[in-house]
Amino acid sequence: MKVIITGATGMVGEGVLFECLENPAVLEILIIGRRKYELTHPKLKELIVKDFSEINNHSEVLKQYEGCFFCAGSSSVGENEESFTKKTYDFVVPFATSLSAINPSMIFIYVSGNRTDSTEQGKVMWARVKGRTENALMKLPFKGQYNFRPAIMIGTKGQKNVKTLYKILGPLIAPFISAKTLKLSEVGKAMINAVAKGYPTQILETEDILKLSKK
């Protein structure tokens, strides 16, 4: 398969990228981003855009891919609902809407978060915004659309873009909450398997992601 990855310069996207580079099921990877990712590999291609709305200018290229792994995102720390909506819903949904028009036969996977609020009515701001984002994505006319809700994730050896907090705390707390901990290699495998084999539900909690990674 050929896949698109966004957010390769972040922790989740880089971990998923590393799995795709190693996985024989993936023949080609296109990174879409606003700054260059410092890696060369025979499988790897790159599309640098000033703004994600520019993807309409590359429709012929984007028709070639079976899956899109949307791993780009921002922390909600220091944000209010309006600003976090701009960095989340208003960032992801227009991109996905354009991509669904260009290539409706694609599988689109969005990395959301544990405890996302599908009702959009809860007290936690970021959970409402992510829930609203998930709900909008599920209405798009893709061949398949999945929302991954991982909790704690452990990086892959060799990653550059791992947050210091994860480097220190991840290995320490993982043994105590193993049911909620995922390796980023497992997240990547689950995404690849979602494209290849599908999954019965569109929202995947940690246990679902782990199960799908082993298919």
C-alpha positions in Angstrom: 0.0 0.0 0.0 0.9 3.7 -0.4 0.1 6.0 2.6 0.2 9.6 3.5 1.4 10.8 7.0 0.9 14.2 8.5 2.7 15.2 11.7 6.0 13.4 11.0 7.9 16.1 12.9 5.9 15.3 16.0 6.2 12.3 18.4 3.2 10.3 17.1 3.7 10.9 13.5 7.4 10.1 13.6 6.7 6.8 15.5 4.1 5.8 12.9 6.5 6.8 10.1 9.2 4.6 11.5 6.8 1.6 11.5 5.7 2.3 8.0 9.3 2.5 6.8 10.0 -1.0 8.4 6.7 -2.6 7.5 6.8 -4.6 4.2 3.1 -3.9 3.6 3.9 -0.3 2.9 5.5 0.4 -0.4 5.6 4.2 -0.3 5.0 7.0 2.2 4.2 10.6 1.4 4.8 13.1 4.2 2.7 16.2 4.0 4.0 19.0 6.3 4.9 22.6 6.6 8.6 22.0 7.3 11.1 19.4 6.0 11.6 16.2 7.9 15.3 15.4 8.0 15.4 11.8 6.7 16.0 10.1 3.4 14.7 6.6 2.6 13.8 4.8 -0.7 10.2 4.6 0.4 9.9 8.2 1.5 8.5 11.2 -0.5 7.7 14.6 0.8 5.2 17.4 0.0 5.9 20.7 1.7 3.0 23.2 1.9 2.7 26.6 3.5 -0.9 25.7 4.4 -2.8 22.4 4.4 -5.5 24.1 2.2 -2.9 23.8 -0.6 -3.5 20.1 -1.1 -6.1 20.8 -3.8 -3.2 21.9 -6.0 -1.8 18.4 -5.8 -4.9 16.3 -6.5 -3.3 14.0 -9.1 -0.5 13.0 -6.7 -2.9 12.4 -3.8 -5.1 10.1 -5.9 -2.3 7.5 -5.7 -2.6 6.7 -2.0 -4.8 4.2 -0.2 -4.5 5.6 3.3 -3.9 8.8 5.2 -2.6 8.7 8.8 -3.4 12.2 10.3 -1.0 12.4 13.3 -0.5 16.2 13.3 -2.0 18.0 16.3 -1.6 20.6 19.0 -1.7 20.5 22.8 -4.6 22.1 24.5 -2.4 23.5 27.3 -2.9 27.3 27.5 -5.7 27.3 24.9 -9.3 28.3 25.2 -12.1 26.6 23.2 -12.0 29.0 20.3 -8.2 28.8 19.8 -8.1 25.1 20.3 -10.9 24.7 17.8 -8.9 26.6 15.2 -5.9 24.4 15.8 -7.9 21.1 15.8 -11.3 21.1 14.1 -10.5 23.9 11.7 -7.1 22.3 10.9 -8.2 18.7 10.4 -11.7 18.8 9.0 -11.1 21.1 6.0 -8.0 19.0 5.1 -10.0 15.8 5.3 -12.9 17.2 3.4 -10.6 18.2 0.5 -8.9 14.8 0.6 -12.3 13.0 0.5 -13.2 14.9 -2.6 -9.9 14.2 -4.3 -9.7 10.5 -3.3 -12.9 9.0 -1.8 -11.5 5.5 -2.0 -9.0 6.3 0.7 -8.9 5.2 4.3 -8.5 8.2 6.6 -7.3 7.7 10.2 -7.3 10.5 12.7 -5.3 10.4 16.0 -7.6 11.8 18.6 -7.2 11.0 22.3 -8.3 8.9 25.2 -11.5 10.3 26.9 -12.6 12.2 23.8 -16.2 13.3 24.2 -18.4 12.1 21.4 -21.5 13.9 22.8 -19.7 17.3 22.4 -21.4 18.4 25.6 -19.0 17.4 28.5 -17.2 19.7 30.9 -13.7 19.1 29.4 -12.9 21.6 26.7 -10.4 19.6 24.6 -12.5 16.5 24.8 -15.5 18.4 23.3 -13.4 19.8 20.5 -11.9 16.4 19.6 -15.4 14.8 19.8 -16.7 17.4 17.4 -13.8 16.8 15.1 -14.3 13.0 15.2 -18.0 13.4 14.5 -17.4 15.6 11.4 -14.8 13.2 10.0 -17.1 10.2 10.3 -19.6 11.9 8.0 -17.1 12.3 5.2 -17.4 10.1 2.1 -14.2 8.1 2.5 -14.1 4.4 1.9 -13.2 4.1 5.6 -12.6 6.5 8.4 -11.2 5.6 11.9 -10.6 7.7 15.0 -7.7 6.3 17.2 -7.9 7.2 20.9 -4.6 6.2 22.4 -3.7 7.2 26.0 0.0 6.9 27.0 2.4 6.0 24.1 6.0 4.9 24.1 8.3 6.1 21.4 10.4 3.9 19.1 14.2 3.7 19.3 15.9 6.3 17.2 13.0 8.8 17.3 14.2 12.4 17.5 10.8 13.9 18.3 9.9 12.4 21.6 8.9 14.8 24.3 11.1 14.9 27.4 8.2 14.1 29.7 7.5 10.9 27.7 11.2 9.9 27.7 11.3 10.2 31.5 7.9 9.1 32.7 6.8 6.7 29.9 9.0 3.8 30.9 8.5 4.4 34.6 4.7 4.4 34.6 4.0 2.0 31.8 4.3 -1.2 34.0 1.6 0.2 36.3 -1.0 1.0 33.6 0.0 -1.4 30.9 -3.6 -1.8 29.6 -3.5 1.9 28.7 0.0 2.0 27.2 0.8 1.6 23.6 4.1 1.4 21.7 4.0 3.8 18.7 5.0 0.8 16.6 1.7 -0.8 17.6 -0.2 2.3 16.7 1.5 2.3 13.3 0.8 -1.5 12.7 -2.9 -0.9 13.7 -3.1 1.9 11.1 -1.6 -0.3 8.4 -4.0 -3.1 9.3 -7.0 -0.7 9.3 -6.2 0.1 5.6 -5.6 -3.5 4.7 -8.3 -5.3 6.7 -10.6 -2.8 8.2 -12.2 -2.8 11.7 -15.8 -3.1 12.9 -16.0 0.2 14.7 -14.9 3.7 13.6 -13.7 4.7 17.1 -10.8 2.7 18.5 -9.9 2.9 22.1 -6.5 1.7 23.4 -7.7 -2.0 23.6 -9.0 -1.8 20.0 -5.8 -0.3 18.7 -3.7 -3.1 20.4 -6.1 -5.8 19.0 -5.9 -4.4 15.5 -2.1 -4.1 15.6 -1.9 -7.9 16.1 -4.2 -8.9 13.1 
